């Protein structure tokens, strides 16, 4: 249309109903369980913990990095995802394999918090509603950045994951988001039907 009207200065005429070309749907990259173990075996520290939540809880990378301490319920083995895709909250599982490492990590993080009493970034609305929240343990980031006020930057995890994939010899074009796809695929392979997944990740 632009070519005829603007460039050629000619009427297009009647061309009937033209169907838009559909983009081909690409199958997401999925790692096998053995590949996941191989990649995780080459990750360490905080980045390994984050990757464990992406795979074990089906979180998106930014959802994991934006977790606050109060969003993790160890007793119920649940994680509350705040303002996920579409701005919706949802609850997902805290996998047993990630539970104990996360408990130990947060115990150490709390000791450092009690020493520094660092303040954490909060949206303006929350800061007004809860004026002391930025100094409370419950509102601290699960994965704080270097200064503690902001959460860990996604590139830190992405770099560590890419390096682990390369070192593992996995040739698939895997990214952090691949762990989320692998989580869903392995649930289905384990016998959890699509209709049952509401029990794994549900809105509150």
C-alpha positions in Angstrom: 0.0 0.0 0.0 2.8 2.4 0.9 4.6 1.7 -2.3 1.7 2.5 -4.5 0.3 5.5 -2.6 3.5 7.3 -1.7 6.3 6.1 -4.0 4.5 5.3 -7.3 1.5 7.7 -6.7 -0.9 5.2 -8.2 -4.2 3.8 -6.9 -4.0 0.4 -5.6 -7.4 -0.7 -6.8 -9.4 -3.6 -5.4 -7.2 -6.4 -4.3 -9.8 -8.4 -2.3 -9.2 -9.9 1.1 -5.6 -10.7 1.6 -4.7 -13.0 4.4 -1.7 -12.0 6.5 1.3 -14.4 6.3 1.6 -16.3 9.5 5.0 -16.5 11.2 6.1 -20.1 11.7 5.9 -21.2 15.3 9.2 -22.3 16.6 9.5 -25.1 19.1 11.2 -23.9 22.3 14.5 -25.3 23.2 14.3 -27.9 26.0 17.1 -29.5 27.9 17.0 -33.1 29.0 17.3 -33.9 32.7 20.9 -35.1 32.1 21.7 -31.8 30.3 20.2 -29.8 33.2 22.4 -31.7 35.7 25.4 -31.2 33.5 24.9 -27.4 33.2 24.0 -27.0 36.9 27.2 -29.0 37.9 29.2 -26.1 36.3 27.4 -23.3 38.1 28.2 -22.0 41.6 27.0 -19.5 44.2 24.0 -17.1 43.8 23.7 -17.7 40.0 23.3 -21.5 40.7 20.5 -20.8 43.2 18.7 -18.5 40.7 19.0 -21.1 38.0 17.6 -23.7 40.3 14.5 -21.6 40.9 14.0 -21.1 37.1 14.1 -24.9 36.6 12.6 -26.1 39.9 9.8 -23.5 40.1 9.3 -22.5 36.5 10.1 -18.9 37.2 11.1 -16.3 34.6 14.5 -14.8 35.3 13.2 -11.4 36.3 10.5 -13.0 38.5 13.2 -14.8 40.4 15.4 -11.7 40.8 12.5 -9.6 42.0 11.6 -12.0 44.8 11.4 -10.6 48.3 12.1 -12.7 51.4 8.4 -12.6 52.4 7.5 -14.2 49.0 9.1 -17.5 49.9 7.1 -19.8 52.1 9.3 -22.7 53.2 6.7 -24.3 55.4 4.2 -24.6 52.5 6.9 -25.0 49.9 5.5 -22.2 47.8 6.7 -19.1 46.1 4.5 -16.0 45.5 5.3 -14.4 42.2 4.3 -10.7 42.3 3.3 -8.9 39.1 4.4 -11.7 36.8 3.5 -11.7 33.1 0.4 -9.7 32.4 0.8 -8.0 35.8 -0.7 -10.9 37.6 0.3 -12.6 40.9 0.6 -16.3 41.1 1.8 -19.1 43.4 4.2 -21.8 42.3 6.1 -24.6 44.0 9.4 -24.4 45.8 11.1 -27.6 44.8 12.6 -29.8 47.5 16.0 -29.8 45.8 16.1 -26.0 46.1 14.6 -25.7 49.6 17.6 -26.5 51.8 20.2 -24.5 49.8 17.9 -21.5 49.8 17.4 -21.8 53.6 21.1 -21.8 54.2 21.7 -19.0 51.7 19.0 -16.8 53.4 20.4 -17.5 56.8 23.8 -16.1 55.8 22.1 -13.2 54.0 20.1 -12.3 57.1 23.2 -12.2 59.3 24.8 -9.7 56.9 21.5 -7.7 56.8 21.5 -7.5 60.6 25.0 -6.1 60.5 24.4 -3.5 57.8 20.7 -2.8 58.1 20.7 -1.9 54.4 17.6 -0.2 52.9 15.9 -1.8 49.9 14.3 -0.2 46.9 10.5 0.0 47.1 7.9 1.4 44.7 6.6 4.8 45.8 3.1 3.4 46.6 4.5 0.8 48.9 6.9 3.2 50.5 4.0 5.4 51.4 1.8 2.6 52.6 4.6 0.9 54.6 7.0 3.6 55.6 9.4 1.3 57.6 9.3 -1.6 55.1 12.5 -0.6 53.3 14.4 -1.4 56.5 12.6 -4.7 57.3 14.0 -8.2 56.6 10.8 -9.4 55.0 11.0 -6.8 52.3 14.7 -7.4 51.4 15.6 -8.9 48.0 16.2 -12.7 48.0 19.0 -12.0 45.5 20.3 -8.5 46.2 22.9 -6.7 44.1 26.2 -5.6 45.4 24.9 -2.6 47.3 21.8 -4.4 48.5 19.3 -1.7 47.5 18.5 -3.2 44.1 18.3 -6.8 43.1 21.0 -8.7 41.2 21.2 -7.7 37.6 19.9 -10.3 35.1 23.2 -10.2 33.0 25.1 -11.8 35.9 23.0 -14.9 35.8 22.8 -14.9 32.0 26.6 -14.8 31.7 27.1 -17.6 34.3 24.5 -19.8 32.5 26.0 -19.3 29.1 29.4 -20.2 30.4 28.0 -23.3 32.1 26.2 -24.4 28.9 29.4 -24.0 26.9 31.5 -25.8 29.5 29.0 -28.7 29.7 29.3 -29.4 26.0 25.6 -28.9 25.4 25.1 -27.7 21.8 21.5 -26.6 22.1 20.9 -22.8 21.9 19.9 -22.7 25.6 19.2 -19.6 27.6 18.0 -19.0 31.1 14.4 -19.1 29.7 15.1 -22.6 28.5 15.0 -23.7 32.1 11.4 -22.6 32.4 10.5 -24.6 29.2 12.4 -27.6 30.6 10.5 -27.3 33.9 7.1 -27.5 32.1 8.2 -30.3 29.8 9.6 -32.5 32.6 6.4 -32.0 34.6 4.4 -33.4 31.7 6.9 -36.2 31.2 6.4 -37.0 34.8 2.7 -37.5 34.4 1.3 -34.1 35.4 -1.3 -33.3 32.8 -1.9 -29.8 31.5 -5.1 -29.6 33.5 -3.2 -30.6 36.7 -0.7 -27.8 36.4 -3.0 -25.4 38.3 -1.8 -27.3 41.4 1.8 -26.5 40.5 1.4 -22.8 39.5 -1.8 -21.1 40.4 -3.2 -17.6 41.0 -3.9 -16.9 44.7 
